[in-house]
Amino acid sequence: VETDTWDSSGTIVSQRDAGALKLTELQGILPRYTGDIMQVPPMYSALKRQGTPLYRLARRGEEVERDPRPVTISSMDVLRWDQQRLSLRIVCSKGTYIRSLAHDIGQDAGTGACLEVLRRTAIGHFTLEQAHTLEELEQHGAWLGLLQSSAQALAHLPRRSLSEEEVAELRYGRPVSLAGVEGTELLCAVDSAGRLVALVGRDQRTGMWRPEKVFGL
């Protein structure tokens, strides 16, 4: 099934039988979309063309050229194929449109396809197993106790202890020079007592570390 939105919420524009499509054929297609690829975003997206969101143009029946965008598909594993629906586990970079992936795979398979269900199981080091349902929050009562602290949420990033002068600079929103930091573009700046001061990112142009987020005293 193909739709105008490339997902199941749209209007069906084409239907073809996929009963003869073999799993081995699909497995031969998937490597084309693994690794660093260029992906065309769907018309029904929030990306803008001359200040107008693409989805508004699409709703007016207009279709415009969309420049391919670089994305990375780290892995794509088949979970199930029942001759009608293909279930995949995908690890991808930010900016990836899974709707585009479904559409493109369907085009290569010659049957057409659209995204039916999307379930995000992780983002960064946060996983679905760490999440709480709304019902759990209601039952818990003191739901603030379920929230992670800033230090816990950023525990996966390297830490750098700063001098009082460097801490003051960051609190005023000014960048600082940090020698000897390699292998990361983000790190947690802490004071001499180990308290989280700021999340800082490397400025590629100057090499200085600028505050991305400054935390309260």
C-alpha positions in Angstrom: 0.0 0.0 0.0 1.2 3.5 -0.9 -0.3 6.7 0.6 0.2 10.3 -0.1 1.8 10.9 3.3 3.9 7.8 3.2 2.3 6.5 6.4 -1.0 4.9 7.3 -2.7 8.2 8.1 -2.8 9.3 4.5 -5.0 8.6 1.5 -4.2 5.4 -0.4 -2.8 6.1 -3.9 -1.7 2.6 -4.9 -2.2 -1.0 -3.9 -0.2 -3.9 -5.2 0.0 -7.5 -4.1 3.1 -8.4 -2.2 2.3 -12.1 -1.7 5.0 -13.2 -4.1 7.7 -11.1 -2.5 10.3 -13.3 -0.7 12.2 -12.4 2.4 15.5 -13.0 0.6 14.5 -10.2 -1.8 13.8 -7.8 1.0 17.1 -8.7 2.7 18.8 -7.9 -0.6 17.3 -4.4 -0.6 18.0 -3.4 3.0 21.8 -3.0 2.6 21.1 -0.2 0.1 19.8 1.9 3.0 22.4 1.0 5.6 25.3 3.3 6.5 25.6 6.9 5.4 22.9 7.6 2.8 21.2 10.5 1.2 17.4 10.6 2.0 14.6 12.6 0.4 12.2 13.8 3.1 8.5 13.3 2.6 6.2 16.1 1.4 4.2 15.8 4.6 6.9 17.1 6.9 7.6 20.3 8.9 10.6 21.1 6.7 10.1 24.5 5.0 10.3 25.7 1.4 10.7 29.5 1.2 9.3 29.8 4.7 6.2 27.6 4.1 6.1 24.1 5.8 6.0 21.3 3.2 2.9 19.8 4.7 1.0 22.9 3.9 2.0 22.8 0.3 1.1 19.1 0.2 -2.4 19.8 1.6 -2.9 22.3 -1.3 -2.0 19.6 -3.7 1.5 21.0 -4.5 4.6 18.9 -4.7 8.0 20.4 -4.9 11.6 19.1 -5.2 13.2 18.2 -1.9 16.9 18.1 -1.6 18.3 14.8 -0.3 19.6 15.0 3.2 22.5 13.0 4.8 21.4 10.5 7.4 23.0 7.4 8.9 21.3 4.1 9.3 23.6 2.2 11.7 21.7 -1.1 11.5 18.4 -2.5 10.1 17.3 -5.9 11.2 14.2 -7.9 10.1 12.0 -8.9 12.9 9.1 -10.3 10.9 7.8 -10.7 7.4 4.3 -12.1 6.8 3.9 -11.3 3.1 2.0 -8.1 3.9 3.9 -6.4 6.7 7.6 -6.0 7.3 8.8 -5.3 10.9 12.2 -3.8 11.3 14.5 -2.8 14.2 16.4 0.3 13.1 19.2 2.3 14.7 19.5 5.6 13.0 20.8 9.2 13.3 18.6 12.2 14.1 16.9 13.6 11.1 16.0 10.2 9.6 12.5 9.9 8.3 11.3 6.3 8.8 8.4 7.1 6.5 10.9 7.8 3.7 12.7 4.6 4.4 9.4 2.6 4.2 8.5 4.4 0.9 11.9 3.8 -0.6 12.1 0.1 0.3 8.6 -0.3 -1.2 9.6 1.3 -4.4 12.7 -0.9 -4.7 10.6 -4.0 -4.0 8.1 -3.0 -6.7 5.1 -3.3 -4.4 5.0 0.1 -2.8 4.9 0.5 1.0 4.0 3.0 3.7 4.8 3.2 7.4 2.1 1.6 9.6 3.5 1.8 13.1 6.5 3.5 14.5 7.8 2.8 18.1 10.8 4.6 19.4 12.6 2.3 21.8 15.6 4.5 22.6 17.1 7.9 22.1 20.7 8.3 23.1 21.3 6.3 26.3 17.6 6.6 27.3 15.6 3.4 26.7 12.0 2.4 26.8 12.7 0.3 29.8 13.4 3.4 31.8 10.1 5.1 30.8 7.0 5.4 33.0 3.4 5.3 31.8 0.9 8.0 32.6 -0.9 5.4 34.8 2.3 4.8 36.7 2.8 8.5 37.3 -0.8 8.9 38.5 -0.4 5.9 40.9 2.9 7.0 42.2 1.5 10.4 43.4 4.8 12.1 44.1 5.8 11.8 40.4 8.7 14.3 40.8 10.5 11.5 42.6 10.6 9.5 39.3 12.5 12.2 37.4 16.2 11.9 36.8 18.5 14.6 38.0 20.5 16.6 35.5 23.6 14.7 36.6 21.9 11.3 36.1 20.6 12.3 32.7 24.1 13.4 31.5 26.1 10.6 33.2 27.1 9.2 29.8 29.1 12.3 29.0 32.7 13.0 30.1 33.1 15.4 33.0 35.7 18.2 33.4 36.4 20.0 36.7 36.8 23.8 36.2 38.4 26.5 38.2 36.3 29.2 39.9 37.2 31.6 37.1 36.1 29.2 34.4 32.8 28.5 36.3 32.1 32.3 36.5 32.8 32.7 32.7 30.3 29.9 31.8 27.7 31.4 34.2 27.9 34.6 32.3 27.5 32.7 29.0 31.1 33.2 27.8 33.2 30.4 26.3 36.2 29.0 28.0 39.4 27.3 26.7 39.8 23.7 27.9 43.1 22.1 27.0 43.6 18.3 26.5 39.9 17.4 25.7 39.8 14.9 22.9 37.2 12.5 21.5 34.1 14.4 22.4 32.1 17.5 21.3 30.1 17.7 24.4 31.0 17.4 28.1 29.7 18.2 31.6 31.5 21.1 33.3 31.5 20.7 37.1 32.9 22.9 39.9 35.5 22.0 42.5 32.8 20.3 44.6 31.7 18.1 41.7 28.4 20.0 41.2 27.1 20.2 37.6 27.6 23.7 36.3 27.0 23.5 32.5 26.8 21.4 29.4 29.4 22.7 27.1 30.1 22.1 23.4 33.2 22.7 21.3 33.0 25.6 18.8 34.5 24.1 15.6 35.7 27.5 14.4 37.5 28.7 17.5 38.1 25.5 19.5 36.6 27.2 22.6 34.0 25.5 24.7 30.7 27.4 24.8 27.9 26.8 27.3 25.0 25.0 25.7 23.0 24.9 28.9 23.9 26.5 32.3 22.4 24.9 35.4 21.2 26.7 38.5 23.3 27.2 41.6 
